[in-house]
């Protein structure tokens, strides 16, 4: 089940032009360079003290302190119980900016057949957009709505067979927890995905940015890194995995600092070098590194800052769980609406029934039925629904679970009253 050819040889062709045009900057394949992204010395003990203060001292050129990647690796080890090499951690200024670079490494500019990237539908539009920016072709695969938006491996296989005539499928993107669908994958589904990635073979790109927004105790978050490591050889050594983490989607919910990281699993040393040294990767700003460092390795719970971070995480999950329950209670009891169970993520994704007469009226106005519904919704209630190219059949609304309870209640009541009137008018 291993990869037929080393990814190193395949990936290096896709390194952007600034890297290829400067051969004198390519490092020799010897021992990995010290982490100097923060001016960190390769030797010397860590200086004790609060993480924020230690990081600021680490910005000095000669401070003998580990960099943020080492603290990120300790966070991953605590989360998964599996060792992590800090050299596999790449800091970036958020997932939206790093995705095109990652996918560009898999695009061979000299090939007549484009690279294919499997993206979930519904899912974040940024995945398909990043594939286009990298020069690849997005291959949409449907999630199983009847199974709570679970990943359907059989559907992925069908898409793979259909796509091989027009592209070379190379990457499989999986979003867990789901956005906007709100599902958290089970261990069984994740093992099936890993088996598919090993068999084809495919590079698995795991978007796990909403991992701190899992609120259902019956469906805790499991990282693909952990499930892969616990699967044992040969699977744990044959699947190449890149997982994503974003500060703006974490418990911090702070998009202004633009910081995050990705971890490389089973990626050769020759491929790690472009990630470490390529100047085209957008790096996080200094305040973003400080906040990332604080959240991933906060002080002990006895410290006031540590207590505040811990309580903030707990309250975020409690608030999301309350809002999710309320959305399912209201919409689940409304004729013509259906909302699958929610377990994580910042949104709900209910299905809205549109009567045939309303579809005919939309066609007469040269509008899609979902556009017609959302336009009437905005005109009569003031609720504006952003239209995004999710590509999924049927009308589904993206409802934020991050709203204050009183505002969410008002949105739900307006939506229910409007839909009842809509059904009466067009039934």
C-alpha positions in Angstrom: 0.0 0.0 0.0 3.0 2.3 -0.1 3.5 5.1 -2.5 4.9 3.9 -5.8 7.4 6.8 -6.1 8.9 9.1 -3.6 6.9 12.3 -3.1 10.2 14.2 -2.9 10.8 13.7 -6.6 7.2 14.5 -7.4 6.8 17.5 -5.2 10.0 19.4 -6.0 8.9 20.0 -9.6 6.1 22.0 -8.2 8.1 24.4 -6.1 7.3 28.0 -7.1 9.6 29.8 -9.5 11.4 32.0 -6.8 12.7 28.8 -5.3 13.8 27.1 -8.5 15.4 30.2 -9.9 17.9 30.4 -7.0 19.8 27.2 -7.0 22.5 28.6 -4.9 20.1 28.9 -2.0 19.0 25.3 -2.0 20.5 23.7 1.2 22.7 20.7 1.0 21.0 17.5 2.3 22.9 17.3 5.6 21.7 17.7 9.1 18.6 19.9 9.4 19.3 23.6 9.9 18.5 25.1 13.3 15.2 26.9 13.7 16.3 30.5 13.1 12.9 31.8 12.1 12.7 33.6 15.4 16.5 34.1 15.7 16.8 31.1 17.9 20.2 29.6 18.8 20.5 25.8 18.1 21.9 25.0 21.5 21.4 26.0 25.1 18.7 25.4 27.8 15.3 27.0 27.8 14.9 30.0 30.0 12.0 29.5 32.5 9.3 32.1 32.7 5.9 33.0 31.2 5.5 31.8 27.6 4.9 35.3 26.3 8.0 36.7 27.9 10.1 33.7 26.9 9.0 34.1 23.3 9.9 37.8 23.2 13.4 37.0 24.6 13.5 34.3 21.9 13.3 37.0 19.2 16.8 38.2 20.2 19.3 36.8 17.8 21.4 35.0 20.4 18.8 33.9 22.9 19.2 30.1 23.6 15.5 29.3 23.5 13.5 26.9 21.4 11.2 28.5 18.8 7.5 28.3 18.5 7.6 25.1 16.3 9.1 23.2 19.2 6.2 24.3 21.5 3.7 23.5 18.8 5.3 20.0 18.6 4.8 19.6 22.3 1.1 20.6 21.9 0.7 17.9 19.2 2.4 15.3 21.4 0.0 16.1 24.3 -3.0 16.0 22.1 -2.3 12.8 20.3 0.2 10.9 22.5 2.5 10.5 19.5 6.0 12.1 19.2 6.3 15.0 16.9 9.5 16.4 15.2 9.6 20.2 15.4 11.1 20.3 11.9 7.8 18.9 10.6 5.9 22.0 11.9 5.7 24.9 9.5 4.4 28.3 10.7 2.2 30.3 8.4 -0.1 33.3 8.4 -3.3 31.3 8.3 -4.6 28.4 6.2 -6.1 30.5 3.4 -2.6 31.9 2.5 -0.7 28.6 2.8 -3.1 26.3 0.9 -2.1 27.6 -2.7 1.6 27.1 -1.8 1.1 23.6 -0.5 -0.9 22.5 -3.5 1.5 24.2 -5.9 4.2 21.8 -4.7 2.2 18.9 -6.2 1.7 20.5 -9.6 4.2 19.6 -12.3 4.4 22.6 -14.6 5.8 20.4 -17.4 3.1 17.9 -17.4 0.3 17.9 -20.0 -2.1 16.4 -17.4 -3.2 18.7 -14.6 -3.1 17.7 -11.0 -6.5 16.8 -9.4 -7.5 17.8 -5.9 -10.5 16.1 -4.3 -12.5 18.6 -2.3 -15.7 17.9 -0.2 -19.1 19.3 -1.2 -20.4 21.0 0.8 -17.2 22.4 2.3 -15.1 25.5 2.6 -14.9 27.3 -0.8 -11.3 28.2 -0.1 -10.2 24.6 -0.9 -11.5 24.7 -4.5 -10.2 28.3 -4.9 -6.7 27.3 -3.7 -6.6 24.4 -6.1 -7.3 26.8 -9.0 -4.7 29.3 -7.8 -2.1 26.5 -7.6 -2.8 25.4 -11.2 -4.6 22.2 -10.2 -8.1 21.0 -10.9 -10.7 20.7 -8.2 -12.6 17.4 -8.1 -15.7 17.7 -5.9 -16.9 14.7 -4.0 -20.3 14.7 -2.2 -20.6 14.1 1.6 -23.3 11.7 2.8 -26.1 13.9 4.1 -28.2 10.9 5.1 -25.3 9.8 7.5 -24.9 13.2 9.1 -22.5 14.5 6.3 -20.0 11.7 6.9 -17.3 11.1 4.3 -18.4 8.5 1.8 -15.4 6.6 0.6 -17.5 4.8 -2.2 -18.4 8.2 -3.5 -14.8 9.3 -3.5 -13.8 6.2 -5.5 -16.5 7.0 -8.1 -15.2 10.6 -8.5 -11.7 9.2 -8.8 -12.7 6.9 -11.7 -14.5 9.7 -13.5 -11.7 12.2 -13.0 -8.8 10.1 -14.2 -9.6 10.8 -17.8 -9.0 14.5 -17.5 -6.5 14.9 -14.6 -4.2 13.1 -12.3 -5.8 12.9 -8.8 -3.1 13.5 -6.2 -4.6 15.2 -3.2 -7.6 14.3 -1.0 -8.9 17.1 1.2 -10.9 16.2 4.3 -12.5 18.8 6.6 -12.9 17.7 10.3 -14.8 19.1 12.1 -17.0 19.8 9.0 -17.6 23.4 7.9 -20.4 24.3 7.3 -21.9 20.9 8.0 -21.1 20.5 11.7 -20.1 16.8 11.7 -17.1 15.3 13.5 -15.8 12.2 11.8 -15.8 8.8 13.6 -12.7 6.7 14.0 -14.1 4.2 11.5 -14.7 6.8 8.8 -11.2 8.2 9.3 -9.6 4.7 9.1 -11.5 4.2 5.8 -10.2 7.5 4.4 -6.6 6.6 5.4 -7.0 3.2 3.8 -8.2 4.9 0.6 -5.3 7.3 0.6 -2.8 4.5 1.0 -4.4 2.4 -1.7 -4.6 5.0 -4.5 -2.2 6.6 -3.3 -3.2 10.2 -2.4 -1.7 12.9 -0.3 -4.2 13.5 2.6 -4.7 17.2 3.4 -6.6 17.4 6.7 -8.3 20.7 7.4 -8.6 20.4 11.2 -8.8 24.1 12.0 -12.1 23.8 14.0 -10.8 21.1 16.3 -11.3 23.3 19.4 -15.0 23.8 18.6 -16.1 20.2 19.2 -18.9 20.3 21.7 -20.5 16.8 21.6 -18.9 14.6 24.3 -20.2 11.5 22.4 -18.1 12.5 19.4 -14.8 13.9 20.5 -12.2 15.2 18.0 -9.6 12.8 16.8 -6.8 14.0 14.6 -5.9 12.1 11.4 -2.3 12.2 12.8 -3.4 10.2 15.9 -5.6 7.7 14.0 -2.8 7.1 11.5 -0.2 6.6 14.2 -2.3 4.2 16.1 -3.1 2.2 13.0 0.5 0.9 13.0 2.7 -0.3 10.1 2.4 -0.5 7.2 -0.4 2.1 7.1 1.3 4.5 9.5 4.3 4.7 7.2 2.7 4.7 3.8 0.2 7.6 4.0 1.5 11.1 3.6 -0.4 13.6 5.6 -0.5 17.4 5.9 -2.7 18.8 8.7 -3.7 22.4 9.2 -4.3 24.6 12.3 -5.5 28.2 12.3 -5.5 30.7 15.1 -8.6 32.5 13.7 -10.6 29.2 13.9 -9.3 28.2 17.3 -10.6 29.1 20.8 -9.0 32.5 20.3 -11.3 33.3 17.3 -8.8 36.1 16.5 -8.4 36.6 12.7 -6.5 39.9 12.9 -3.2 38.2 13.9 -3.2 35.8 11.0 -1.2 32.9 12.4 -1.4 29.1 12.1 0.7 26.1 11.3 0.8 22.9 9.3 2.4 19.6 10.2 4.1 17.3 7.7 3.8 13.5 8.3 5.8 11.0 6.3 7.2 13.7 4.1 10.8 13.3 3.0 13.6 15.7 4.2 14.2 17.0 0.7 10.6 18.1 0.5 10.6 19.7 4.0 13.4 22.1 3.0 11.3 24.2 0.6 8.7 24.6 3.4 11.3 25.7 5.8 13.2 28.1 3.6 10.9 29.3 0.7 10.4 33.0 0.9 7.0 32.8 -0.8 5.3 31.3 2.3 3.4 34.0 4.2 4.8 33.9 7.7 2.9 35.0 10.8 3.5 38.3 12.4 5.2 38.6 15.8 2.0 39.2 17.7 0.5 36.2 16.0 3.4 34.0 17.0 3.0 35.2 20.6 -0.7 34.4 20.7 -0.2 31.1 19.0 2.5 30.2 21.6 0.3 31.2 24.5 -2.7 29.2 23.3 -0.8 26.0 22.5 1.3 26.0 25.6 -0.5 28.1 28.2 0.7 28.5 31.8 -0.4 26.0 34.4 -4.0 26.1 35.6 -2.8 27.6 38.8 -1.7 30.7 37.0 -4.4 33.4 36.4 -3.7 33.4 32.6 -3.8 29.6 32.4 -7.1 29.6 34.3 -8.6 32.2 31.9 -7.5 30.3 28.8 -8.9 27.0 30.2 -12.3 28.6 31.2 -12.5 30.4 27.8 -12.2 27.1 26.0 -14.8 25.4 28.2 -17.3 28.3 27.8 -16.8 28.4 24.0 -17.8 24.7 23.8 -20.8 25.2 26.2 -22.0 28.1 24.2 -21.7 26.2 20.9 -23.5 23.2 22.4 -26.4 25.4 23.7 -26.8 27.1 20.3 -26.6 23.8 18.4 -29.3 22.3 20.6 -31.6 25.3 20.1 -31.1 25.2 16.3 -32.0 21.6 16.2 -35.0 22.0 18.4 -36.5 24.9 16.4 -35.7 23.8 12.9 -36.3 20.1 13.6 -39.8 20.8 14.7 -40.6 23.0 11.7 -42.3 21.5 8.6 -40.2 21.7 5.5 -36.9 22.0 7.4 -34.4 19.4 8.5 -31.1 19.8 10.4 -28.8 16.8 10.9 -27.2 16.3 14.3 -24.4 18.8 15.1 -21.2 17.8 16.9 -18.6 20.5 16.1 -17.7 23.5 14.1 -19.1 27.1 14.0 -22.1 26.5 11.8 -25.3 24.5 11.2 -26.4 23.6 7.7 -30.1 22.9 7.6 -32.0 21.8 4.5 -34.9 24.0 3.4 -37.8 22.6 1.3 -38.8 24.8 -1.7 -42.2 23.9 -3.2 -42.5 23.2 -7.0 -44.5 26.3 -7.5 -41.8 28.5 -6.0 -39.2 26.8 -8.3 -41.4 27.6 -11.3 -41.6 31.3 -10.2 -37.8 31.4 -9.8 -37.4 30.0 -13.3 -39.7 32.6 -14.7 -37.5 35.3 -13.1 -34.3 33.7 -14.4 -33.2 32.9 -10.8 -32.1 29.7 -9.2 -34.6 28.5 -6.6 -32.2 29.1 -3.7 -31.4 32.6 -4.9 -35.2 33.2 -5.2 -35.8 32.0 -1.6 -32.9 34.0 -0.2 -34.0 37.2 -2.0 -37.5 36.9 -0.6 -36.1 36.1 2.8 -34.0 39.3 2.8 -36.8 41.5 1.4 -39.4 40.4 4.1 -37.2 39.8 7.1 -33.9 41.7 6.6 -31.9 38.5 7.0 -29.1 38.4 4.4 -27.8 35.0 3.5 -24.4 34.9 1.8 -24.5 33.0 -1.5 -21.5 30.8 -1.8 -20.7 28.2 -4.6 -21.0 25.1 -2.4 -22.2 23.1 -5.4 -24.6 21.0 -3.4 -28.1 20.2 -4.7 -31.0 21.6 -2.7 -31.2 24.7 -0.6 -29.1 24.6 2.6 -28.6 27.7 4.8 -25.4 28.4 6.6 -26.4 29.4 10.2 -23.7 30.7 12.5 -23.6 29.1 16.0 -21.3 31.8 17.2 -24.1 34.4 17.7 -25.2 35.5 21.1 -28.2 33.3 22.2 -30.7 36.2 22.0 -29.7 37.2 18.5 -29.7 33.5 17.4 -33.2 33.2 18.8 -34.4 36.2 16.8 -32.9 34.8 13.6 -34.5 31.4 14.1 -38.0 32.9 14.8 -37.8 35.2 11.7 -36.7 32.2 9.6 -39.4 29.9 10.8 -42.2 32.5 10.4 -40.9 33.4 6.9 -40.7 29.8 5.8 -44.3 29.1 7.0 -45.5 32.0 5.0 -43.4 31.0 2.0 -45.0 27.5 2.0 -48.5 28.9 2.3 -47.9 31.3 -0.6 -46.4 28.7 -3.0 -48.0 25.4 -2.0 
